[in-house]
């Protein structure tokens, strides 16, 4: 974390407020890229897709929550439902996800959202010393320790990813 770092997004502000060690990574988002946002980030950062995590907004029964999984895999909605003890989990509508988090798709961060949502992070995050999550906009990722991510988001952890 550099001393000249500014709180350019609510996610970065949350990290600075918590005084958590992290590194910001900026890259040029290409709107014409055929890669998913997460794979584009992994490629731009020269990071393994298993270390780059995407934040998805899901409805567990009727409650919104964030599910954070590696871009190398897919979200297993049945595993999310089991992990949080509900009958069914579905993806939230994109406009609802943007409205509730305050972030745009491809830039939804598990940190600093407009509304603090319950979060669940795929347990594979702990396979790595550092992971990447969105910094709150396309073209900005945050690298931090998985334990810090879990602590800052008050997240549960469970195996919620499946192979793509």
Secondary structure by P-SEA (a helix, b strand, c coil): cccccccccaaaaaaaaacccbbbbbbbbcccccccaaaaaaaaaccccccbbbbbbbbcccbbbbbbbbccccccaaaaaaaacccccccccaaaaaaaaccccccccccccccccbbbcccccccccbbbcccccccbbbbbbaaaaaaaaccccccccccc
